[in-house]
Amino acid sequence: QLHLVESGGGKVETGGSLRLSCAASGRTEYTYAMAWFRQASGREREIVASIRWNTGHTYYAEAVQGRFTISRDNARNQMYLQMNTLKPDDTAVYYCALQRIGGTNYDYWGQGTQVTVSS
């Protein structure tokens, strides 16, 4: 019913930039918030940034504060993550997630896109 697809991952050098995109399709009218998560090898999945779909209120993890910017295009049902000044520690699989209105957690997930930052 609702599908999320990430794109934009790749390999960059330290200090480089990437922009991730997440396309949502289906019953997107019940979206409360969307977020980017990441999971590095050997580490737990962690939230990177989130955005309230109607208000645009954002949250950022301390590790990416000032370097990453989350945004959304409500008309196109797309979410973006602009990643600047990338570090090797940013290397991870990045996932797009969606929380529905009335939901308590992020219920829908994309397949993930790999981001690799070399030294």
LINKA-V930546 format. One record per backbone hydrogen bond with DSSP energy under -1.0 kcal/mol. NH is the residue of the N-H (numbers start at 1). CO is the residue of the C=O. Records with the same first field share a line. If there is no record, write none. Layout:
NH->CO, CO
This chain:
3->25
5->23
7->21
12->116
14->118
15->86
16->13
18->83
20->81
21->7
22->79
23->5
24->77
25->3
28->26
31->28
32->99
33->99
34->51
35->97
36->49
37->95
38->46
39->93
43->40
46->38
48->36
49->36
50->59
51->34
52->57
53->32
56->52
59->50
61->48
64->61
67->64
68->64
69->82
71->80
73->78
78->73
79->22
80->71
81->20
82->69
83->18
84->67
86->16
90->87
91->88
92->115
93->39
94->113
95->37
97->35
98->108
99->33
101->30
103->100
107->98
108->98
110->96
113->94
115->92
116->10
118->12
